[in-house]
Amino acid sequence: MIYLEYSFSGFNDESSVEILIAMLNDMSAYSDTLAPDGTLIISGILVQDKEVIVEQAKQCGLIYKSQMKENNWLSIIFEKEEGI
């Protein structure tokens, strides 16, 4: 099963923070939904937010695998740890 998530970060820092908080709150739901060794791709991440996203994903049993970058935007690929 594939789930797609789309979010718009807005045009100011305040909107970006709201979207980031929502995504961080949902990270455990994303992890819970994935099958063991499942892959999660999150896109529309600002470069400066990468470390926060990667740390939150790690706390939810997701392993950083790779990223794609265009200008100041990232798509980040995670894999669910076995047995979680």
Backbone torsions as a table, in degrees:
resi	resn	phi	psi	omega
1	MET	NA	139.4	-179.2
2	ILE	-118.3	131.9	175.1
3	TYR	-112.9	135.2	176.8
4	LEU	-112.8	138.6	-179.6
5	GLU	-124.4	129.9	176.1
6	TYR	-125.3	133.6	175.4
7	SER	-142.7	150.5	179.2
8	PHE	-111.3	125.6	-174.7
9	SER	-85.7	-6.1	178.2
10	GLY	81.2	-170.6	-174.7
11	PHE	-113.3	5.3	178.9
12	ASN	-138.3	165.8	-176.6
13	ASP	-61.4	-35.1	-178.1
14	GLU	-62.6	-43.4	177.8
15	SER	-64.1	-40.9	-179.6
16	SER	-60.7	-41.5	-179.6
17	VAL	-63.5	-42.2	179.2
18	GLU	-60.7	-42.4	179.4
19	ILE	-67.6	-41.7	179.5
20	LEU	-61.5	-44.1	178.8
21	ILE	-61.7	-43.7	179.2
22	ALA	-60.9	-42.6	-178.4
23	MET	-68.0	-41.9	179.3
24	LEU	-63.7	-37.9	177.9
25	ASN	-66.5	-28.0	-178.4
26	ASP	-91.0	-5.7	-174.8
27	MET	-58.7	-40.6	179.4
28	SER	-67.3	-33.6	176.5
29	ALA	-65.9	-39.7	176.7
30	TYR	-61.2	-45.7	-179.4
31	SER	-63.9	-44.0	179.8
32	ASP	-62.3	-31.6	-178.1
33	THR	-76.1	-28.6	-177.1
34	LEU	-72.8	142.2	171.2
35	ALA	-71.9	158.5	174.2
36	PRO	-52.7	136.9	-175.7
37	ASP	65.4	15.0	177.6
38	GLY	-70.8	161.1	-177.9
39	THR	-113.7	135.2	175.8
40	LEU	-118.9	127.1	176.7
41	ILE	-115.3	121.3	178.0
42	ILE	-115.3	128.0	-179.3
43	SER	-125.0	168.3	-178.1
44	GLY	80.2	27.5	-179.7
45	ILE	-95.9	129.8	174.8
46	LEU	-70.8	142.6	-178.3
47	VAL	-52.0	-42.5	-176.9
48	GLN	-68.9	-13.1	179.5
49	ASP	-96.0	-3.0	-173.7
50	LYS	-55.3	-51.1	-174.1
51	GLU	-61.2	-38.0	178.7
52	VAL	-64.6	-43.7	-179.8
53	ILE	-65.1	-45.8	-179.1
54	VAL	-62.7	-41.4	179.5
55	GLU	-65.5	-44.0	178.6
56	GLN	-63.2	-42.3	178.4
57	ALA	-61.6	-42.3	179.0
58	LYS	-59.4	-42.2	178.9
59	GLN	-65.0	-19.4	-179.9
60	CYS	-101.3	12.9	176.8
61	GLY	82.0	21.5	178.5
62	LEU	-107.7	137.7	-177.4
63	ILE	-105.3	128.4	175.6
64	TYR	-65.4	128.3	179.5
65	LYS	-111.1	-47.6	-178.2
66	SER	-167.2	177.7	178.4
67	GLN	-148.3	159.2	171.9
68	MET	-125.1	138.3	-176.0
69	LYS	-125.1	136.7	171.0
70	GLU	-138.3	118.1	-174.4
71	ASN	55.6	-118.7	-177.8
72	ASN	-103.9	16.2	-174.9
73	TRP	-115.6	146.7	179.6
74	LEU	-125.4	150.8	160.2
75	SER	-114.5	130.3	-177.1
76	ILE	-118.2	135.4	-179.4
77	ILE	-109.4	127.4	178.0
78	PHE	-120.9	156.3	173.0
79	GLU	-126.4	140.9	179.7
80	LYS	-75.9	135.4	177.0
81	GLU	-61.7	144.8	174.8
82	GLU	-62.9	140.5	174.9
83	GLY	81.1	5.8	179.7
84	ILE	-110.6	NA	NA
